[in-house]
């Protein structure tokens, strides 16, 4: 079979190589899946660079999120068991963690429903307790993680403010349903949020960026607001001043979604049921901005790493829908 492999750490476009390899052999409790579509996530970039908290042994195949097909023909969503990731014709996954792919979504959309939307659902509902009528601020609102949070926020009845970088991404954020869009390249984010909220600030802030975005969040979080720390796409991990959280009465909550797979897997299943229902009634629909063939995966992963993409890029194998 064909699979992209990383033999040394570095930039994805330089270290990912498309090779002919043997099909992986499933271990105990695992299944072999034919990959129909693999969604590109920022952790794929970080793993290529050797900067992710999970460091699979070299050589490995990246791709942490797929829509695959079981031997009996079922369409499923899975997180491949590294080092046999999803940027290949076949991958291996834990049988107990397979989730049914919603009939309302095609292969690329189904592959993109999992990590970003599970992270959004857990971050907004489980960790930050978002309620209808509240104001939600989403950083990087046109990206893969941010776009999911925007849709979930709207589905929950929140007023959503999206922060983006550039006019193209601003247009995408508006199409996603943001009530207010702020282009950080041409606007003062803090002033714009205060103006949009009448000086009150945002009740919940969803931050997959870190760095300057987190600093802005502390300046615009409302009384008893919650800042959900989801990731650090900027490359800079903030050092929060806890005296500031005390003085302003706000909460800082962290989210590492992967922990729920071991700590409380029933919640992951429950979340998937909620997401499937939302997708069935059209309340959420993964934004797949590009669909590329397997041969173009490395270039696509590189673009995600450079922050120039919107929504999700799906890598399709032959026969994918």
C-alpha positions in Angstrom: 0.0 0.0 0.0 1.0 3.6 -0.3 1.7 5.6 2.9 3.4 8.9 3.8 6.2 8.3 6.2 8.3 10.6 8.4 11.9 9.3 8.9 13.3 12.4 10.6 11.7 15.5 12.2 11.4 18.7 10.3 9.0 20.7 8.1 6.2 18.4 6.7 7.0 19.3 3.0 10.6 18.2 3.6 10.3 15.1 5.8 7.1 13.4 4.6 7.8 10.8 1.9 5.2 8.8 -0.1 6.4 5.2 0.0 5.2 1.7 -0.8 5.0 -0.2 2.5 3.4 -3.3 3.9 -0.1 -3.0 5.3 0.0 -2.7 9.1 -1.0 -5.6 11.2 -3.6 -4.9 13.9 -2.7 -5.7 17.5 -4.9 -7.0 20.2 -8.2 -5.0 20.3 -7.3 -3.2 17.0 -8.8 -3.3 13.5 -7.5 -2.6 10.0 -9.4 0.2 8.3 -9.4 1.2 4.6 -8.9 5.0 4.7 -11.6 6.8 2.8 -10.6 10.3 3.9 -8.1 11.7 6.4 -8.4 15.2 7.9 -5.3 17.3 8.5 -4.9 18.6 12.0 -2.3 20.9 13.5 -0.9 18.1 15.6 0.1 16.4 12.4 2.3 19.4 11.7 3.7 19.4 15.2 4.5 15.6 15.1 6.4 16.1 11.9 8.4 18.8 13.6 8.9 16.7 16.7 7.1 19.3 18.8 4.0 17.4 19.9 3.4 15.9 23.3 3.0 12.5 21.5 6.2 11.4 19.7 5.6 8.3 17.7 8.7 6.2 16.9 10.4 6.9 13.5 9.4 6.2 10.9 5.7 7.0 11.4 2.7 7.9 9.2 1.0 11.1 10.4 -2.8 11.5 10.2 -4.7 11.4 13.5 -8.3 11.6 12.2 -10.0 9.6 9.5 -13.2 8.3 8.0 -12.5 4.7 7.3 -14.2 1.5 6.2 -14.2 -1.7 8.2 -13.8 -5.1 6.6 -17.6 -5.6 6.7 -18.2 -2.3 4.8 -19.2 0.0 7.7 -18.2 3.7 7.5 -16.6 4.8 10.7 -14.7 7.7 12.3 -11.5 6.8 14.0 -8.2 8.1 15.5 -5.6 5.9 14.0 -3.1 4.2 16.3 0.3 5.6 15.6 2.7 4.9 14.1 0.1 3.8 11.5 -1.6 7.1 10.8 -4.2 8.1 8.3 -2.2 9.5 5.4 -2.1 6.1 3.9 -4.4 3.7 2.1 -4.9 1.6 5.3 -4.6 2.5 9.0 -5.0 0.7 12.3 -7.4 1.9 15.1 -8.7 0.7 18.4 -11.9 -1.3 17.8 -13.6 0.0 21.0 -13.1 3.6 20.0 -14.7 3.5 16.5 -17.6 5.8 16.0 -20.3 5.5 13.2 -19.9 8.1 10.5 -23.1 10.2 10.2 -25.1 9.5 7.0 -25.7 13.2 6.7 -22.0 13.8 5.9 -19.7 12.7 3.1 -16.3 11.0 3.8 -14.3 14.3 4.0 -16.9 16.0 6.3 -17.2 12.9 8.5 -13.4 12.8 8.9 -13.5 16.4 10.0 -16.3 16.0 12.5 -14.3 14.3 15.2 -11.3 16.0 17.0 -12.2 19.7 16.2 -15.9 19.3 17.1 -15.3 17.0 20.1 -12.8 19.6 21.4 -15.3 22.4 20.8 -18.2 20.5 22.5 -16.1 19.6 25.5 -14.5 23.0 25.7 -17.7 25.1 25.4 -20.1 22.8 27.3 -18.1 20.6 29.7 -15.3 23.0 30.7 -16.7 26.5 30.1 -20.4 25.9 30.7 -21.6 28.1 27.7 -25.2 29.1 28.1 -27.8 30.4 25.6 -27.7 34.2 25.4 -24.0 34.5 26.4 -21.3 36.0 24.3 -18.6 33.7 22.9 -15.4 35.0 21.5 -13.5 32.6 19.2 -9.9 33.2 18.2 -8.8 31.9 14.8 -12.5 31.6 14.0 -11.9 30.6 10.3 -9.5 27.7 11.1 -10.3 24.1 11.6 -10.7 24.2 15.4 -12.2 27.7 15.5 -14.8 27.1 12.8 -16.1 24.1 14.8 -16.4 26.3 17.9 -18.3 29.0 16.0 -20.9 26.6 14.7 -21.3 24.9 18.1 -21.6 28.3 19.8 -24.3 29.4 17.4 -26.1 26.0 17.9 -26.0 26.6 21.6 -27.7 30.0 21.2 -24.7 32.2 21.9 -23.7 35.5 20.3 -20.4 34.7 18.5 -17.5 37.1 18.0 -14.9 35.7 15.6 -11.3 37.0 15.5 -9.4 36.2 12.3 -6.3 37.3 10.4 -7.1 38.7 6.9 -10.0 39.7 4.7 -10.4 36.2 3.2 -10.7 34.6 6.6 -13.1 37.3 7.7 -15.4 36.4 4.8 -15.3 32.7 5.9 -16.1 33.6 9.5 -19.1 35.6 8.4 -20.3 32.6 6.3 -19.9 30.4 9.3 -22.4 32.6 11.2 -20.3 34.9 13.4 -22.4 37.8 14.6 -19.3 40.1 14.7 -16.0 39.5 12.9 -12.8 41.2 13.9 -9.8 41.2 11.6 -6.8 41.4 13.9 -4.6 42.6 11.1 -6.4 45.8 10.7 -8.4 46.3 13.9 -7.6 46.7 17.6 -9.1 43.4 18.9 -9.5 44.6 22.5 -11.3 47.9 21.5 -13.5 46.1 18.9 -14.6 43.5 21.5 -15.4 46.1 24.1 -17.4 48.1 21.5 -19.3 45.0 20.3 -20.2 44.1 23.9 -21.0 47.6 25.3 -17.9 47.4 27.4 -19.0 44.2 29.2 -16.7 41.7 27.4 -17.1 38.1 26.4 -18.6 35.4 28.8 -16.6 32.6 27.2 -13.4 32.9 25.2 -12.2 29.9 23.1 -8.5 30.1 22.5 -6.6 27.6 20.4 -3.9 30.2 19.7 -2.1 31.4 22.9 0.5 34.1 22.8 -1.0 37.6 22.1 -4.5 36.1 21.6 -4.5 35.0 25.3 -3.3 38.4 26.4 -6.1 40.0 24.5 -8.5 37.5 26.1 -7.6 38.6 29.6 -8.5 42.2 28.7 -11.9 41.5 27.3 -13.2 38.6 29.5 -16.4 39.5 31.3 -17.1 39.4 35.0 -17.3 35.7 35.9 -16.2 34.8 32.4 -14.3 31.7 31.3 -11.2 31.5 29.1 -10.9 28.0 27.6 -7.3 27.2 26.8 -7.4 24.7 23.9 -3.9 25.0 22.2 -1.0 27.2 21.2 -1.0 27.5 17.5 1.0 30.7 17.8 3.9 28.7 19.2 3.9 30.8 22.3 2.6 29.4 25.6 1.3 32.2 27.9 2.2 32.6 31.5 -1.0 33.8 33.1 -1.0 36.3 36.0 -3.3 34.6 38.5 -3.6 37.9 40.4 -5.4 39.2 37.4 -7.9 36.3 37.3 -8.6 37.0 41.0 -9.1 40.8 40.6 -11.4 40.4 37.6 -13.3 37.2 38.8 -12.7 35.0 35.7 -11.8 31.4 35.3 -9.0 29.8 33.2 -10.0 26.3 32.1 -7.8 23.9 30.2 -8.9 21.3 27.7 -6.9 18.2 26.6 -9.6 16.4 24.8 -7.6 13.2 24.3 -7.7 12.5 28.0 -11.4 11.7 27.9 -10.7 8.7 25.7 -9.0 7.1 28.8 -10.6 9.0 31.7 -14.2 8.9 30.6 -14.8 7.3 27.1 -18.5 7.2 27.6 -18.6 11.0 27.4 -16.8 10.8 24.0 -19.6 8.5 22.8 -22.2 10.8 24.3 -20.6 13.8 22.6 -20.6 12.0 19.2 -24.3 11.3 19.6 -24.9 15.0 20.2 -22.7 16.0 17.2 -24.5 13.5 14.9 -27.8 14.9 15.9 -26.7 18.5 15.2 -25.2 17.4 11.8 -28.5 15.6 10.9 -30.5 18.8 11.4 -27.9 21.0 9.7 -26.9 22.9 12.8 -23.3 22.0 12.2 -21.4 21.1 9.0 -17.6 20.7 8.9 -16.0 23.4 6.7 -13.9 21.4 4.3 -12.1 24.0 2.2 -10.0 21.6 0.2 -10.0 18.0 -0.9 -6.7 16.7 -2.1 -5.5 13.3 -3.4 -3.1 11.2 -1.3 -0.2 12.3 -3.5 -0.6 16.0 -2.4 -0.8 15.3 1.4 2.6 16.6 2.3 2.1 20.0 0.6 -1.3 20.3 2.3 0.1 19.6 5.8 2.7 22.2 5.2 0.0 24.8 4.3 -1.8 24.0 7.5 1.5 24.5 9.4 1.9 27.9 7.8 -1.5 29.1 8.9 -2.7 30.0 5.4 -5.7 27.6 5.3 -9.3 28.0 6.3 -11.5 25.2 7.7 -10.2 21.8 7.1 -8.2 20.1 4.3 -9.2 16.5 3.7 -6.9 14.0 2.0 -8.9 11.6 -0.1 -8.0 8.1 -1.2 -9.5 6.5 -4.3 -13.2 5.7 -3.9 -13.8 8.3 -1.2 -17.1 10.2 -1.3 
